[in-house]
Amino acid sequence: MSNAAAVAAPATSASTSGGKSKVKYLGIFSIVMVNVAAVLSMRNFPTMAVYGWSSVTWYVLGTLLFMIPISLIGAELATGPWDQDGGVFSWVKAGLGNKSGLIAVWCEWTENIVWFPTVLSFLATTFVYAFNQDLANNKLYMFSTMLLVFWAVTLLNFKGVHASSKLNNFGTVFGTILPAVLLVGALAIFLFQGNASEISFSAGAFKPDFSFGNLPFVATVVLIFAGMEMGGYQANEMENPQRDFPRAMFMSAIFIVAATVVCTVAIAIVVPSKDISLAGGLMQAFDTFFEAISAGWLTPIVALLVVLGSAAQLNAWLLGPARGLSADKNGDLPPVFLRQNENGSPVAVLVMQGILGTLFCTLFLFMPGVNSSYWILSALTTEIFCVMYILIFAAAIRLRKTKPIEQYPRAYTVPGGTAGMYILGGIGLFATAFALIVGFAPSDQLKNGNPVLYVVALVTGTFVLSFFPLLFKFWQKPSWKPSPGPVVPVAAGGGR
């Protein structure tokens, strides 16, 4: 269950005083909170803060070229007349066929496994600000803390979505929204006191750097806004989704982009670009702010809050994609992927992703620095994510032709009719494909290592982790097809 799913409960029927049942709809505010919980992540701010004021332009481009298209298209896909139990798998299967659907949901799962160490390293680096900052460069501490948290949250998800949703709700409010508000407040006091900024303000400072070494950064914008399509899962719960959902998405985009821009610039203002830690940059900013306003005692408290928010985000993504794999009804995957316990948790898949996630965590032991490990895993995560989004955009465009809205009505449709879908889908498809291609280039963030080896490793990793399920077709057996049984709804993952 994602942060998104946890914040807003599904529509239910409530009894009125007259004894009649009254449908309870979700309002615009509820959808806004769904999107904020799904997408807004403080973990991404240091990565963007490295680029100073130009990060604002990157955010605007990401909003126009990716965030808006995936938000609106995701809503149409999530309210369409096809089986919704499989989430992304069902969407892509309906538009492009079974194999493409399998690749899409597999990408959603494997990118998760690669992404886990990045959020875990952020969590471990943040936690040291509560008691001993010197441990941030201790690889043994990083590795042991990452594994401890990872397996603790994995075991929690054995209890099912109801047990894990409590951490999602509490962590989103107090671990993401509250620290973001505190960061903005600290920035305002810092500037009011006349403190100097590390970045100079000018019109030219907003110009993005399109040099070859900086092109891979384009791909990270996709990762930052990934998850905006998850608000679409709740569109059916609105009284008038065609009218109210676009309003909710507009308000969501404004809030998310505004909060992300202000918090990113706040880090850039107080931490020199060359000193920003991709895993610990957020707490570097908090520490500097609080020391400047004589409130250093707040640093450990905020560190614990941010750790809570990171744990909630990790928790949100552990179960959703795993359950997506277990929703396979066609016998495309070995039966082990379908095994669930009495709480509806796919325990076998959770254990498999736990083992694979542990292996990726070992990169932090062998890579020359935390920043290098963080960047490589983030790049691989983004590449796999791009493969999934390319399939989603392509499926949405094709569905307008194979399942026209006149014959297959949706509760919500992209504005502008078929032309609107082609334009938005085309923009999203082009932007994601471009991000996929440039994401393979060696980044300036990678200070050490062989560039050729880096590219080969990234291309190989992306191909293997994205298209491996096609090998199952060679091993497929009739016995893999599951027996008919009760359908377990699939919870969606949230943003990064």
Secondary structure as GFF3:
##gff-version 3
##sequence-region A 1 496
A	DSSP	alpha_helix	3	7	.	.	.	ID=ss1
A	DSSP	beta_strand	13	15	.	.	.	ID=ss2
A	DSSP	beta_strand	21	23	.	.	.	ID=ss3
A	DSSP	alpha_helix	28	39	.	.	.	ID=ss4
A	DSSP	three_ten_helix	42	44	.	.	.	ID=ss5
A	DSSP	alpha_helix	45	49	.	.	.	ID=ss6
A	DSSP	alpha_helix	54	62	.	.	.	ID=ss7
A	DSSP	pi_helix	63	67	.	.	.	ID=ss8
A	DSSP	alpha_helix	68	78	.	.	.	ID=ss9
A	DSSP	alpha_helix	88	96	.	.	.	ID=ss10
A	DSSP	alpha_helix	98	127	.	.	.	ID=ss11
A	DSSP	three_ten_helix	128	130	.	.	.	ID=ss12
A	DSSP	three_ten_helix	133	137	.	.	.	ID=ss13
A	DSSP	alpha_helix	139	156	.	.	.	ID=ss14
A	DSSP	three_ten_helix	157	159	.	.	.	ID=ss15
A	DSSP	alpha_helix	161	172	.	.	.	ID=ss16
A	DSSP	pi_helix	173	177	.	.	.	ID=ss17
A	DSSP	alpha_helix	178	192	.	.	.	ID=ss18
A	DSSP	three_ten_helix	203	206	.	.	.	ID=ss19
A	DSSP	three_ten_helix	212	214	.	.	.	ID=ss20
A	DSSP	alpha_helix	216	225	.	.	.	ID=ss21
A	DSSP	three_ten_helix	228	237	.	.	.	ID=ss22
A	DSSP	alpha_helix	241	270	.	.	.	ID=ss23
A	DSSP	three_ten_helix	273	275	.	.	.	ID=ss24
A	DSSP	alpha_helix	281	292	.	.	.	ID=ss25
A	DSSP	alpha_helix	298	326	.	.	.	ID=ss26
A	DSSP	three_ten_helix	335	338	.	.	.	ID=ss27
A	DSSP	alpha_helix	347	361	.	.	.	ID=ss28
A	DSSP	alpha_helix	363	366	.	.	.	ID=ss29
A	DSSP	alpha_helix	370	402	.	.	.	ID=ss30
A	DSSP	alpha_helix	417	438	.	.	.	ID=ss31
A	DSSP	alpha_helix	451	467	.	.	.	ID=ss32
A	DSSP	three_ten_helix	468	471	.	.	.	ID=ss33
A	DSSP	alpha_helix	472	475	.	.	.	ID=ss34
A	DSSP	three_ten_helix	478	480	.	.	.	ID=ss35
###
